[in-house]
Structure formats: C-alpha cells, structure tokens
Amino acid sequence: MTTLPAALLRRVAAEFLGSGALTAVVVGSGVAATTLTHDVGVQLLINAIATAFGLFVLITVLGQISGAHFNPVVSGVDLAFGYRGPRDIAPYIAAQVLGCISGSVLANLMFELPPVAWSTTDRISAGHLIAEVVATAGLIIVIFVLARTGRAVHAAGVVAAYIGSAYFFTSSTSFANPAITIGRMFSDSFAGIAPASAPLFIGAQILGAALGYVAVRLLVPRRVPAS
C-alpha cells in the first residue's frame, strides 16, 4: 500500500478541510437565510456574503499550505500551467470531493436536518449552463492572471470578491466548482442541486475552465516573477 509523503499529506488535508469548510459555509448560510427571511433576494444576498467572507478566510489561512484550490478545475489548470506536479492531482481532487460532501453533511447536521437529503432543486436550463461556463472561465482567469503576473498574494480578496459578485451576475449563482456541485447534491436546501442536474453543470464547468485556460495563455503568454 502506497502512503503519501508527509508534505503532500499536509496539502491534501488542507484541501479536504478547506473544501469541507467552504461547502458548510455555502450550504449552512443558505439554510440559515431561508429561516431568517422569505425574500429570495435577501436569501441570496446572505448566501453570497457568507460565501465571499468564508472564501477570503479559507484562502488566507490555507493558501500557503496547499494553494487553497478547493476545486478540481483549479487543480487541473494549476497542473496545466506547471504550478502543481502530476502526483498531487488525484489526491487533491479526491480530498476536494470528499471534503465537499462532508461539509454538506455537516451543514445539514448543524441545522438539525437529515445528514443526507438528496436535493430536489432542478437547475438545468440553457441559461444556467451558459452561466456556469462563464462563471468558471472567469474564476480561472482571475486566479491565473494574478498568478502569472506575480500578484498571487491578492488572490484571497480578489477571488472572494469575484465569487460574491458572480452570485448575482450569473443566472446559476456561480457554482464554478465540480466538487462543490457534488457536495451540494447532498442537501435539499436553498443551495442544493438535484443529482440529475449535476453532470451537465460539471461538464459546463470543465468547458469553462478550458476556455479560461486559453484566455490566460493569450493574455499572459509568459509567467512574470513576483516582485
């Protein structure tokens, strides 16, 4: 049985913890929002603010350990640009998916809901799928233009701001993450997504990541060292 090197194990643990915490924030704040108000706009605002704040904290705290991906398409593009080695990718993605599922179950338990309640929220429409392509491409552009221009230190605030705004400028409320899409299937709540909707969402996210990668290559052909 192959064991992970200690340094990789720490990175994978950070990805699991961060992915779980992020999903707990997304799902938990969605549940809380629906108990506080019946206004869907206010519910979405609560969900967006909590997610943006949570992202900022998690990226700031865990970024120096694992890179704070919490997202398989970010890890894949990181590999494509050469920031991450091939041996990291499978453990990272496994940790992200398992973390997101665990975070969803934890959020359910915190609000005294069944630990696993399959979502019944059907989110498939042409507009939602286009929105996921746009949201994911934008996320990849934001992260990797910063990285390739030596400004990765600003990632926590910029990524948090981008996701907070994308909750409102995309019709899908910007999942932009295959792992969290899987995790959100496990909660029949405000932030949930029906299992039947998830495969097309994930396909749109992968397409968006590929388009984002091409855009970054065109915008910043060469990596600029951090000053």
Salt bridges, closest charged atoms under 4 A:
ASP78 OD2 - HIS69 NE2 3.32
ASP78 OD2 - ARG84 NE 3.23
ASP88 OD1 - ARG11 NH2 3.17
ASP88 OD2 - ARG84 NH1 3.69
